[in-house]
Amino acid sequence: MEFKIQKNILFIIGGLVVLLAGGAVVWASRGSKLSTTPYAGVAGADLPTVVGEPSIGGPKIPFHEEENYKEYTPEVLATALASGKPVLLYFYADWCGTCRGQEPIHESFFHRAMKEALPVVGVRINVDNNQPLMRQYGINYQHSYVLLDKTGKPVDKFFGDHSEEQLLQKVTKVL
C-alpha cells in the first residue's frame, strides 16, 4: 500500500516537471520573436477599445462643422479656450461605432446651442492623431468628453452615450 502511494506521488511530481520544462521551452522560444507592433496578428474584432497605436482605419465619421463645433487643430482649440465660453472636448475615433452613432447627437446639440444662444464651444478630437492631447486631459480611450469651464479649467470628464438633454445639463452647470 505504501509503495503505491509513493509511486503516485512520483508520477505527479514527474508530470509537473515535464509541464514546467515544456512551458519554459515555449516561453524561451517566443521571447525572441515578440512583435514590436502592438496588435500584430490580432483580428479586428478582438482589438481593444483603448487607444495606443493608430486605428485600423475605415470610413471617416461624417462631420458638419458649425460655428460653435469644430474639428480639432491647435488653432481651433486655442480660439475656443480664448473665447471665454465653456468648451466641450469630444475624443472620438473613426473606427468607433459608438462614436459614429453619437455624432448626429452632437450636431443637434450644438445647432440647438447656437439657436438658443447658449455660450458653449465644442471641439471634436480624433484620438488616433492626438495622443499627447489625450494624455494632457487624462483620456484613456475614445468616446470620452472633457468639459472645460470659461477659464479653460477641466471641471468634468465623462464617457459613453449622452443624449442632447444630458449634454445640455452638463454644460449648463458651468455657465
C-alpha positions in Angstrom: 0.0 0.0 0.0 2.8 2.4 1.0 4.7 1.8 -2.2 1.6 2.6 -4.4 1.1 6.0 -2.7 4.7 6.9 -3.1 4.6 5.7 -6.7 1.6 8.0 -7.4 3.4 11.0 -5.8 6.4 10.3 -8.0 4.2 10.3 -11.1 2.6 13.6 -10.1 5.9 15.3 -9.4 7.3 13.9 -12.7 4.3 15.2 -14.6 4.7 18.7 -13.1 8.4 18.7 -14.0 7.6 17.8 -17.6 4.9 20.6 -17.8 7.3 23.2 -16.3 10.1 22.2 -18.6 7.7 22.3 -21.7 6.4 25.7 -20.6 10.0 27.0 -20.2 10.9 25.8 -23.7 7.8 27.5 -25.2 8.4 30.7 -23.3 12.1 30.9 -24.3 11.3 30.2 -28.0 8.7 33.0 -28.1 10.9 35.5 -26.2 13.0 36.3 -29.3 10.0 36.6 -31.6 7.9 39.2 -29.7 6.3 41.6 -32.1 7.0 45.3 -31.8 3.7 46.1 -33.4 1.1 46.0 -30.5 -1.8 44.5 -32.5 0.1 42.3 -35.0 -1.9 39.2 -35.7 -5.0 40.2 -33.7 -8.3 40.1 -35.5 -10.1 43.4 -35.8 -13.0 42.3 -33.7 -10.6 41.4 -30.9 -8.8 44.8 -30.8 -9.1 46.7 -27.6 -11.1 49.9 -27.4 -8.3 51.8 -25.7 -6.0 53.7 -27.9 -2.3 53.1 -28.3 -1.4 52.9 -31.9 -3.3 54.5 -34.8 -6.5 52.8 -35.6 -7.3 50.2 -38.2 -8.8 52.9 -40.5 -12.1 52.8 -42.2 -14.5 55.4 -43.4 -14.5 58.8 -41.6 -17.4 59.7 -39.5 -19.4 62.4 -41.3 -18.9 65.8 -39.7 -20.7 69.0 -40.3 -18.8 71.9 -38.8 -20.8 74.5 -37.1 -19.8 77.9 -35.9 -19.6 76.5 -32.3 -18.5 72.9 -33.1 -15.2 72.4 -35.0 -12.7 69.7 -35.8 -9.5 70.0 -33.7 -6.5 71.9 -34.8 -4.2 73.6 -32.3 -5.6 77.0 -33.6 -9.2 75.9 -33.1 -8.5 74.8 -29.5 -6.7 78.0 -28.8 -9.5 80.1 -30.2 -12.1 78.0 -28.2 -10.1 78.4 -24.9 -9.8 82.2 -25.5 -13.5 82.6 -26.2 -14.4 82.9 -22.5 -17.1 80.2 -23.0 -17.2 76.7 -21.7 -15.6 74.2 -24.0 -16.7 70.6 -24.6 -14.0 68.4 -25.9 -15.1 65.2 -27.5 -12.5 62.5 -28.1 -13.6 60.1 -30.9 -12.2 57.6 -33.4 -13.5 57.0 -36.9 -13.4 53.2 -36.3 -15.6 53.5 -33.2 -19.2 52.5 -33.9 -20.4 54.2 -30.7 -18.7 57.5 -31.8 -20.4 57.2 -35.2 -23.8 57.0 -33.5 -23.1 59.9 -31.2 -22.1 62.4 -33.9 -25.7 63.2 -35.0 -26.5 64.0 -31.4 -23.5 66.4 -31.1 -24.6 68.1 -34.3 -28.1 68.5 -33.0 -26.8 69.7 -29.6 -24.5 72.4 -31.0 -27.1 73.5 -33.5 -29.6 73.9 -30.7 -26.9 75.8 -28.6 -26.4 78.3 -31.4 -30.2 78.7 -31.9 -30.7 79.3 -28.2 -27.6 81.5 -27.8 -26.1 79.0 -25.3 -22.4 80.1 -24.9 -20.6 76.8 -25.4 -17.9 75.7 -27.9 -17.3 72.1 -29.0 -14.1 70.7 -30.3 -14.0 67.2 -31.8 -10.6 65.5 -31.4 -9.5 62.3 -33.2 -7.8 60.0 -30.7 -5.6 58.4 -33.3 -3.9 61.6 -34.2 -3.8 63.4 -30.9 -2.5 61.2 -28.2 -0.4 63.9 -26.5 -3.7 65.9 -26.1 -5.3 62.8 -24.6 -2.6 62.5 -22.0 -2.9 66.2 -21.2 -6.6 65.7 -20.3 -6.2 62.2 -18.8 -8.2 60.4 -21.5 -7.6 56.7 -22.0 -10.0 55.8 -24.8 -12.2 57.2 -27.4 -15.8 58.3 -26.8 -14.8 60.5 -23.9 -15.6 64.0 -23.0 -13.9 66.7 -21.1 -15.8 69.8 -20.1 -13.8 73.0 -19.5 -15.1 76.0 -17.7 -14.9 79.6 -19.0 -11.3 79.8 -17.9 -10.3 76.6 -19.7 -10.0 74.5 -16.4 -11.3 70.9 -16.7 -14.4 70.6 -14.5 -16.0 67.4 -15.7 -14.9 64.2 -17.5 -17.3 61.6 -18.7 -17.7 59.0 -21.4 -20.3 56.9 -23.2 -23.5 57.8 -24.9 -25.2 61.0 -24.0 -28.5 62.5 -25.2 -28.8 66.1 -26.3 -30.6 66.8 -23.0 -27.8 65.1 -20.9 -25.2 67.2 -22.7 -27.2 70.3 -22.1 -27.5 69.6 -18.4 -23.7 69.1 -18.1 -22.9 72.3 -19.9 -25.5 74.5 -18.1 -23.8 73.5 -14.8 -20.7 75.6 -15.8 -22.4 78.6 -17.3 
